[in-house]
Structure formats: C-alpha cells, structure tokens
Amino acid sequence: MADPLRQFKRKSAQQLGYLHDYYYQTFHDVQDLTIAEDTRSDKRRIPDFDTWDPIAIGAHWSGRDRYYWLHFTVKVPTLQDDPFVIHMNLGRTGDGNNSKYEGLMFVNGQVRQAVDSNHEDAYFNADFSGQTLDIYIKMWTGLEGGGPQKIQHYTLKSLCFGVLNQTVVETYDYLSNIVGVIGQLDVDEPLRYAYLNLMTSCFDQFNWAQLDDESITPVCVNVLNQIKAFIADHPGQKKAYQITAVGHTHIDVAWLWRLKHTREKIARSFSTVLELMNEYQDYVFFQSTPQDYAFLAEDYPELFDQIQQRIKEGRWEANGGTWLEPDTNIPSGESLTRQFLYGGQYFKEHFNAKQNVLWLPDVFGYSAATPQIMHQFGVDNFMTTKISWNDTNRMPHDTFKWQGIDGTQVLTHFITTVETGTDFGDRTEWRYTYNGELIPQTVFGSYHVYADKGLNDDILVSYGYGDGGGGPNREQIKNRQILNQLPGVPTVVPGRVDDYFDRLNQKVAKHPEQLATWRGELYLEYHRGTYTSQARVKQANRQAEYALRDLEMRYTMAHVTQGVPYPSEAIKALWVILLRNQFHDILPGSAIHEVYDDAKVEFGQLFDGVAELNAKLDTLTLTPKAGNTLISNDLPWTRSELVAVDGELQPVKVPALSSISLTQTPESTTETTAQVGEHTIETPFYCVTYAEDGHVTSLYDLRLERELFTEAGGNVLTVYEDRPLDFNNWNIDADYPQKATVLQADALDLTANTANYVDLTTTYHYGQSSLKQVMRLYAKDPRIDFITDIDWHQHEELLRTAFNTQVLADNARFDIQYGNVLRPTNDNTSWDQAKFETVAHKWADLSEPDYGIALLNNAKYGYRVKGQQLSMTLLTSGIDPDTQADQGEHHFTYSLLPHAGNFAEGQVEQAAEALNQPLTIAQDVAGDVFKPLISFDQKAIALDAVKMAEAGDDAIVRLHEYLGRNATIKLKLNFDARAVYAGLLNETADTNENLLHDGHIEIELHPYQIVTLMIKL
C-alpha cells in the first residue's frame, strides 16, 4: 500500500515546481555580454582591461583557481511594488558549499553581493527606477574540494532580468513551508489533517493548462487569502517552545581553499548580509572571528564601515571570544590566552563589542583548561555542535556546566540544529550543524533532539550557508517570518546570541538542581588523527610558541633594566601570524596542500621577524668580545645540561632566567659515559640491552634496581595501515592495529661514547621510506633521547613508537595547557574505549606511587597509554584533502624519562621544558641576554609569559600552578617597582590589594590556577 504522506509530498513537489516556473517566465536574457580573464595579482576591484570578449548564454567556462569577469548593463523600468531582479545561474557551487564556483557582483562600481548556487538573484527596489545598471561579476572557478587537483567546468546557463511577480513568490513560500510542516506534525494531530485539506484546496485552484503570466496572479491572491484566513482561524495554536534564529556564515579561515580565497569568501558573504539587512529590518546576524573583519577592512573598507553601523544598531553581532575559531587541543595555554586577548581587543576597539560566548562550533575537541581561560576574559558561555559527531558515545546533555581542571565552571550549550534531510527520529543520525536551514524540519527537529527540555524551552538555531555558500539567503529569512505565523509550529523569532545566553543563564538559575556538570575535557570521539596529521605545521607551531615567549621575555627584561623600547606592535603582529595558523583546519592538519605551502611561508615570516627583533636587541644590549660565548637559560630553574660549543657538546650550569659566559673550551678527555658489551650499554643510570632488530629488550634502572620493560621491549617502531572509513586526514579508526608491521633495523652502530653521553645509531628502511635514529644516554641526566630523522614516502600508513613498561597504574597523566589531566589506562567503559588516541603536549606520564616513566617530545601530540604501554604516534600520511600529507623529511626528538616517585617528584615538567627549549648560545659577544627580573620557589609553578602590558607600562608576569595542589608561592622582584597586583588573563586587576612588600610577593594558588602579576613600574 502506498504511503499517503509520501504521495502527498511528491504531488506537492510537482505543483510547487509548476508554480516556481513562473518566477522568471517573463524575464529577458542579458544582451551584449562580455567576459575577460583576470590574471592580475590583485583582483579585488573591477579591472580596466582594453579587451573584453563577447560571450553568449550557454557558453562554457573552466579552470582551476582562475578568475573571470562578466560585464553587462541593464535598464531598470519604472517600478512600483514588485522588485526588479537579475537572475544569474552561472555555475554550480559544490556540495556543502566547500568547492567549485563562487561569484561577487559589483553594481555601478560598488560591491553588491555574492552570486552562487544559494544566491542567484539580485533584487533592486523602486530607488533604482529608470537607472542603467553597470554590472560586473567576478567569477571564480573554485577548487575541487580536496584530493587530486581537477579542472572545474561550468556553463552560463541563465542570465536574465525582469520585474519579479512577488505575489507568485509569496504564494510559493507559504505553500512550500506548509508542505514541510505537514511532514513534521504527528499523525494524531488534527491540525495535520486541516493543513492537508487546505493544501488540497489551494493546489486545486491551479489549473495549469489554462494559466498564463497574467492569470496566475489572481489565483495566487486567492490562495494567499485562503492561507491567511486559515492562520486567523487557528489563533494561539503554537508549540510551547521557541526557536531563536540567528543568521550566521561559518567561514573556515583556510581548509579546502587558501587564506587568499577566504578573504574573497568574506567579501561575498558579508556584502550579501548587508544587502539583505537593507531589505529585511528584522534580520539579525552573528559573526565571530576578528581575523575575518581585519581581512575585510584591508580589502573592502567601505563594507567594513557599513558593518560598524549595523553593529551599532544591534542587528549585526560581533561576538565569539577569540581571534579566530582555533583548535584547542594543540595550541599552548599562552596561545589560547592570546586568542582571547587579541580577539577581544579587536572587537572592543573597532565595534565596542563585549564578548560573552566562546563560539567554537567546528573544533575537534575542547581542552579542560578552556573554562578558566574563558572566565578570566569574562566569557562564561560556551557553544559548540561538534561533540554530536562522537562515533561511540552520545553526550548525556546539551545544556550543562562545564568544569575545567581548576574548578572553573562555564555554561555550555550545544546548538542542536539538525542537518537538512536527516531523519531526526533516528538517534544514529543526530549530528548537529552550525550551517542550519530555516525550514520546518529544522524548527521541529532541533527541539526533538534537545536533551534538556525540562530545563529550557528556547532553542538556538544558527542558519545560513557557510564557507563558499554566501551566508543566509532571502528564502531563509522569509521562512522565519512565515513559520512564525503558521499554527502548529513553535514561535520562531530573530535574536542575538548574547541575549540568548543571558536568557539561558536566567532559566537554568531557576532550576539549578537540573543543571548537570561535566568535569574535564570535552573529548571528541572522532578526528583523532588531527593530533598528528601535517607534522611540520605542528612542529612550527611549537617552536613559534617558545620563540615568542623568549622574545617577549628578553625585551621586557631589557625595557625594565635598561629602558630599551618595547616593540609592542611588532611582537603582536608576529603573534597574529601564529594565531591565524592555529585555525581549526590548519593546525590540526585537515586542509589542502596549498594551505601548508602558505603556512610554511607565514611561519618563515614569523621566525624571520623574531630573528630580526632579537638581532636589534643584541645590538642594544650586547658588546663584541672575541672568544666569549654566552649561554642563556629562559626557564625559571637552574639547568645543568650539554651545549654545543665549537662543535663539541660540553656541560654547563646556568642559573634560572640568566646568562653565563664561557671563555675557555674544556680540555679533551678520553673518559666515556658507558661500558659497552655485546648488545649492552651500561651508564651511571641504566643497563640497556638491545636486539639486532633495533628494539630495546631491557632497560634496567641501576639506581632503584628495577627492570622497566616487559618482554615486548621498548621503542618498538611499528607501521600500521591507516585507511579510515571517513575523513582520511582527520580520522584514525579503532581497528588500525590489526594491520601492523614492526620495523626491523638494517644496522646498529655505537657512534659516540664520550665523557658526557653515549650514542647508539639505528637505521631502518620501510617501503620507500628511511629512518635514522640516535638513542642518546647521558652521564649526568636520566633522560634518554631518541633523536629521529625520517624521510617518509608512505601513504595511508601510520608510524608510532611504543614502550611496554612494567609500571601498573589505573590512570596516566597528560600535559595540557596550564596543567595536566588524568585519563584511565583501562577500557572498562565505552567512554574509555573511545579514547584509543588522545592529545598531550610535552609529555605523558605513567606512574605507580613510588616509580614512573614519562614519554616526552618536542613536536608531537598524539598519545595512547593503555594498560602498561606508553605509545606515541610519530607520523600519519593521509591522502585527502592533501594527497601529499607528511611526505618528505622530518626531524624531531622524543625522550624516555624513568623517575622515582610520581611526575612531580620525577620533575617531568622540567625535563620536558628543557627538551623543548634548549639553552641558547651567542658567540663572540658579552652582556646579559637574560637577567632575572624575578626569583621564586618554582617547585609547583610554571612561568608562562614575561611581557609588557598591552596598554600602559605595566610589566606582566604570568604563572600557573601545575602540580594540582594548593600552594603558597613566594617571589622576589629584582628591580624597583611601585606596586604589584594580581590580575586576570585580560590584563585587568583582580583585586585592589598591593602584593608587593619590601620587594617580595606572596600568593596563595589553588590547583592549576593561572595568575597574571601586573607590576607597576
């Protein structure tokens, strides 16, 4: 038996199609159409070409990342009620609006709007009556959307103009929405059948064989009157919940396109928003990402000025918290702080816009350090949709308190907008979107899937076409107005995000007992490969974070002690480069190849900028001195390490935040670090046994007389097939261990045995790839380094190292921003099982109460610690969207650190910092590269930043407690200051209490607390 509803939908689609045919039936094709390809480096403005070629409708155009301009003129007739419309079907935008054609229309020399598959019409009201419009359309061929590069082919299918019959359009809009509503109403709802009767009556009035362009209008008038009478006959029959609808366009700063393409997408989308705001006075739009606005201000300042005005009116909301929507797994705590700091500054300076929500709909998991950072910037609300993409578990709540590692809580709300076309009655299809459509399915489905109906009856829906889709369109805005009128539908109102969260806070405050708390990270059970993919950009990010930290510290010390000017703007510009490349599709490794070519250039500019500023500072603070070598330590503890002087590694001891001079090269010695036997190396710390295949079969701690490895050994290098079902460069599937190849060494050589260290060098070949690794053991340091050089030419294969330890612990500890987290080493629950790959920064530690082993790194982030095995992913090599991901040379070091006691007693943090920030060397100069501004007991404290304030002349010292304990910290200033105040990350004072007493400061810190000391000079 046929499904009556399905039959009704099919018949309705047919009837609506007939009605839609009348939209452009009286339109005229554009005449004298010309085209020219634009090969200029700057394509922002209309070209002044000497030659334009004629082109006809129906002609083909093509290319990859090529630009063409169409030019024509049209005369607008005298207009009354109906608008003059130019209809443009010039090419198709790709699925998901992530590829293919996009266009930008200029009218009489001014930017007008996007032209794409979602915005094919340009409307002109009576103000344009009698005018001749000079039209230019910049058409971009677009790219293929990832994978192998392809030429894109298009046809100029339609380019016509005329006066649009608004009565026909309005009738179509009402009918299509009612058809959608019928599909959402329950079979037991009488209103469903009343609507069915209404539709039957309406469609029966269209006798298509007898209708023409003139007679269609009175029929539509009758149908509209019947619909409005139906609405009037059903007063107050609205669903008892509300949809708050806000326009939005999620524009990835780079992904399947480059940064330069994003600038164009911004202009297309933002100009369209502004144009629609002129037409619809109740249209409200939200957009995060100051980087987008900064691009626009450079490219189209006239649009930027219009946005400023709309923001003043309150219809355009600039909110979101951060400079852009960054990854929050990989950036350091200080990087995330600068995301908020510079993002909030920009919105305040240009728009006077207060930030109250962290808007990260599309980020691949959320660090447990985030709530504290948010709160210190006055951002106490968080929104995402991405956790709905979990592949194993569903989050139990959509509105809840999220508690970070320090105990800070922020209100968190998942936008539950359902994807168009999904069956929201099927829980397996519940993936929320930030690119929603305003259609009946959305307004019904978004409430249906919402998990906290007893707490909140107001659902936030973000609608609009993202990326290359041009933002919301006219149909979506009209749909909101119509749906809000229709009985049986929830109230659908436009609204701002900040107002929404203000109301949500008030609602949950009334029922605090119903508001759940989620403690710790918001781990995304998906996209686990993003901890490792595109290893070079991750390594550059790590190095840049340390380079900027060092640069700021040097200049602050020089400013405070010697009066050297602090280059605030130059340093900030370098930070902005870093922040831009921490975008959630650049840094995680999920973008096309050209994006990483651009990132290489940008990081090169960053490192050149750091070097230039350091060189300027050297000329001001150092003096030439032949034969003198300066060794500098920018970490807050004394370091005894090896440095390379004249090609030789020699031991030095450098006090905290200081420099020392070396004037003599130590005498050569024949002493050695290790006693070497057949496949054994014995140092003052360990006895190491290794096999011919390169594996370390035994690691015996001589200090505590303890074997550290099981029979499975350590540093087992294994290649796994890595072919996830979906999202090739994003994902690692849980079954990847099933296809494994353990690498076998080609050769092992003892290549050094000096008084300070011993090296065992191992070489491997696998497929088309080669690997050389030096295992270095030290005479006076328990750290064991694995200095690794790889030339990688595999595809869809994953390389990792594993250490099979004899340490038994229920949890392992992982370094994250501003602290660390514990994760279970078992698979007792589905939540534990899903964490088969997790993120850490500099280290992961597996410890029993009296002994542990840490795995450190200077460039990696993907860890697996299950049972007694410590494991880390070294490389992945996906093929989509970048077909050449991670090909070529890689150079990095990871280290094993066995230790007595737990991670704190074993000084794991100090060892990892030393690995990541080696002592620096300057030769043939004298002076103070570093001079300690502060001294403190550093046992529980990490130093995050020493810088000058963004405003004023305060010196800023940022610290955090990293052991997870309450601590009393005593610091000493080594320079004169008027006062010291405890401040927040936003560089405002938290209290009015002067902490400075006789040059000393004492602070009480709770676990993982971040404190910013504001020092008044």
Secondary structure as GFF3:
##gff-version 3
##sequence-region A 1 1017
A	DSSP	alpha_helix	4	20	.	.	.	ID=ss1
A	DSSP	beta_strand	28	29	.	.	.	ID=ss2
A	DSSP	beta_strand	34	38	.	.	.	ID=ss3
A	DSSP	beta_strand	53	54	.	.	.	ID=ss4
A	DSSP	beta_strand	60	63	.	.	.	ID=ss5
A	DSSP	beta_strand	67	75	.	.	.	ID=ss6
A	DSSP	beta_strand	84	89	.	.	.	ID=ss7
A	DSSP	three_ten_helix	95	97	.	.	.	ID=ss8
A	DSSP	beta_strand	102	107	.	.	.	ID=ss9
A	DSSP	beta_strand	110	115	.	.	.	ID=ss10
A	DSSP	beta_strand	121	124	.	.	.	ID=ss11
A	DSSP	three_ten_helix	126	128	.	.	.	ID=ss12
A	DSSP	beta_strand	132	140	.	.	.	ID=ss13
A	DSSP	beta_strand	152	155	.	.	.	ID=ss14
A	DSSP	beta_strand	158	163	.	.	.	ID=ss15
A	DSSP	alpha_helix	166	184	.	.	.	ID=ss16
A	DSSP	alpha_helix	190	204	.	.	.	ID=ss17
A	DSSP	three_ten_helix	208	210	.	.	.	ID=ss18
A	DSSP	alpha_helix	216	232	.	.	.	ID=ss19
A	DSSP	beta_strand	239	248	.	.	.	ID=ss20
A	DSSP	alpha_helix	259	279	.	.	.	ID=ss21
A	DSSP	beta_strand	285	287	.	.	.	ID=ss22
A	DSSP	alpha_helix	290	299	.	.	.	ID=ss23
A	DSSP	alpha_helix	301	313	.	.	.	ID=ss24
A	DSSP	beta_strand	316	318	.	.	.	ID=ss25
A	DSSP	alpha_helix	333	351	.	.	.	ID=ss26
A	DSSP	beta_strand	358	359	.	.	.	ID=ss27
A	DSSP	alpha_helix	370	376	.	.	.	ID=ss28
A	DSSP	beta_strand	381	384	.	.	.	ID=ss29
A	DSSP	three_ten_helix	386	389	.	.	.	ID=ss30
A	DSSP	beta_strand	399	403	.	.	.	ID=ss31
A	DSSP	beta_strand	409	414	.	.	.	ID=ss32
A	DSSP	three_ten_helix	427	429	.	.	.	ID=ss33
A	DSSP	alpha_helix	440	448	.	.	.	ID=ss34
A	DSSP	beta_strand	458	463	.	.	.	ID=ss35
A	DSSP	three_ten_helix	467	469	.	.	.	ID=ss36
A	DSSP	alpha_helix	474	485	.	.	.	ID=ss37
A	DSSP	beta_strand	490	494	.	.	.	ID=ss38
A	DSSP	alpha_helix	497	510	.	.	.	ID=ss39
A	DSSP	three_ten_helix	512	514	.	.	.	ID=ss40
A	DSSP	beta_strand	517	519	.	.	.	ID=ss41
A	DSSP	three_ten_helix	528	531	.	.	.	ID=ss42
A	DSSP	alpha_helix	535	562	.	.	.	ID=ss43
A	DSSP	alpha_helix	568	580	.	.	.	ID=ss44
A	DSSP	alpha_helix	593	621	.	.	.	ID=ss45
A	DSSP	beta_strand	622	633	.	.	.	ID=ss46
A	DSSP	beta_strand	639	645	.	.	.	ID=ss47
A	DSSP	beta_strand	648	654	.	.	.	ID=ss48
A	DSSP	beta_strand	658	662	.	.	.	ID=ss49
A	DSSP	beta_strand	675	677	.	.	.	ID=ss50
A	DSSP	beta_strand	680	682	.	.	.	ID=ss51
A	DSSP	beta_strand	686	690	.	.	.	ID=ss52
A	DSSP	beta_strand	696	701	.	.	.	ID=ss53
A	DSSP	beta_strand	706	707	.	.	.	ID=ss54
A	DSSP	beta_strand	716	721	.	.	.	ID=ss55
A	DSSP	three_ten_helix	736	738	.	.	.	ID=ss56
A	DSSP	beta_strand	740	742	.	.	.	ID=ss57
A	DSSP	beta_strand	745	753	.	.	.	ID=ss58
A	DSSP	beta_strand	757	766	.	.	.	ID=ss59
A	DSSP	beta_strand	769	778	.	.	.	ID=ss60
A	DSSP	beta_strand	784	792	.	.	.	ID=ss61
A	DSSP	beta_strand	797	804	.	.	.	ID=ss62
A	DSSP	beta_strand	811	816	.	.	.	ID=ss63
A	DSSP	beta_strand	819	824	.	.	.	ID=ss64
A	DSSP	alpha_helix	830	834	.	.	.	ID=ss65
A	DSSP	beta_strand	838	839	.	.	.	ID=ss66
A	DSSP	beta_strand	843	847	.	.	.	ID=ss67
A	DSSP	beta_strand	851	857	.	.	.	ID=ss68
A	DSSP	beta_strand	862	866	.	.	.	ID=ss69
A	DSSP	beta_strand	869	875	.	.	.	ID=ss70
A	DSSP	beta_strand	888	900	.	.	.	ID=ss71
A	DSSP	alpha_helix	908	916	.	.	.	ID=ss72
A	DSSP	beta_strand	920	927	.	.	.	ID=ss73
A	DSSP	beta_strand	934	936	.	.	.	ID=ss74
A	DSSP	beta_strand	941	948	.	.	.	ID=ss75
A	DSSP	beta_strand	955	961	.	.	.	ID=ss76
A	DSSP	beta_strand	967	973	.	.	.	ID=ss77
A	DSSP	beta_strand	979	983	.	.	.	ID=ss78
A	DSSP	beta_strand	996	997	.	.	.	ID=ss79
A	DSSP	beta_strand	1000	1005	.	.	.	ID=ss80
A	DSSP	beta_strand	1010	1016	.	.	.	ID=ss81
###
